[in-house]
Amino acid sequence: MRKASPPSGPPGEIRLGTVLGSYRIVAELGAGAMGRVYRARHVRLGREVAIKVLNPEHAARRDVVERFFREARVANEIDHPHIVEVTDFVEAPGRAYLVMELLEGRSLRDLVRDRGAYPSIARLRTILAQVCEALHAAHGKGVIHRDLKPDNVFVVERGGADFAKVLDFGVAKLADPEDHKATTAGMILGTPSYMSPEQALGREVDGRTDV
């Protein structure tokens, strides 16, 4: 985990033009319960990235920060083209964030919500096959996603075709001795509407939970 110098502006405040490490915030891309995602540009190289910033109340909790940074380690260990690339994770006073590849596209949820333009079965089959490839790679490394849902599948265009990216390994289960420190037996993590029965009951899960 990389330590950074204190960011410009009051702790926890993110505005357009705020500089986080080597990146300047240029736009907000989305927000969730845990934090917000921004488009940012490297101040010297001009390269654009996405930065996922924990909300201040979560950044103040060591257990949440540690689980947040596990997301970067997990994604990099799997190292699969259909899993979002996380390039850095930084902790600064009052702030914690991930630097990720910037994806230009739409979530699977947005695609299926389009009125009068619901994706064809052939298109969905292609997207889901790519998601399965990502999951196969994750499960092969002993990683269970535990929060697979339309919001966490992002679809971009590459070579004129759909290219799926699986996002958000923040509540993933790892098959290593350290994982019990992040989650304990009986703890329920994930999104209720997309949980398997065994996950909702707080029982032990494996790759079948994602499937």
Buried (B, 14 or more C-beta within 10 A) or exposed (E): EEEBEEBEBEEBEBEEEBEBBBBBBEEBBEEEEBBBBBBBBBEEEEEBBBBBBBBBEBBBEEEBBBBBBBBBBBBBBBEBEBBBBBBBBBBBEBBBBBBBEBBEBBBBEEBEEEEEEEBEEEBBEBBEEBBBBBBBBBBEBBBBBBBBBBBBBBBBEEEEEBBBBBBBBBBBBBEEEEBEEBBEEEEBBBBEEBBBEEBEEBEEBEBEBBE
